[in-house]
């Protein structure tokens, strides 16, 4: 396969990573600084910790996506390493979902204090989106695993 066939996908992954890095570096501190006057630390600190903790599996999943694209470029898309990359992306999606589900009680407290139910909706959207990505990665993992098994059976018969 040509080297540039996944260029757009790689560029998209890098842009997404840079956007989330910018949010973690500048966006979250600005928002938390503005909210520090309104909410007590016992509400803000857990949400901030969870937001930064969720960045770890997010960037790991992006790294696995880049590895998967590299396998595709090298014609190793139907390999056990690709299945493992999808498995790790699935686990990262579930981890992000669990982290944001854990932040929902704190977001609810903040929403009750400020009368802003949109905070809970934002937490639910992030948790649901990561759950959808995890389920999609699980489906792709199973399909790819079946294809790899079928390919290995064909290699043994020929």
C-alpha positions, 0 to 999 in steps of 0.5 A: 500500500502507498505510504500516503493512503492514511495521511489524512487519518494520521493528520486527523489523529494528530490534530485531535491530539493537539486540540485535547493537549491545548484544552488540557494545557490552557482551557481547563486551567482557565475554566477552573480558575473562573469557577474557583470563585463559585464552587468550593474545592471539594466539587472542583478538584475531583472533576479536575483530577478526573479530566486530567486522568482521562487524558492518559487513556485518551492519548494512549488510544491515539497512540494505538490508532497511529500504530494501527494506521502504520500497520495498514500502511505496511500491509499488516492490517490483518495481523494479531498486532492490529487486533491488540491495538484495537483491544487497547483502544477498547479498554481506553474507551471503557476507562474514559467512560468509567472516569466520566461516570465517576465525575457525574455526582460532582457535576450534579452537585455543581449543577445544583449549586449553580442551577446549570443542568448542562454540566451533567449533560456534558459529562453524560455526552463525554461518557456516552461518546467514549462508550460508543468508541469502545463498543465500536472498537470491540466490534472491529476487534472481533471482526479483525480477529475473525479475519486473522483466524481465517487468514491463518487457516488459509495460510495453513491449507495452501 
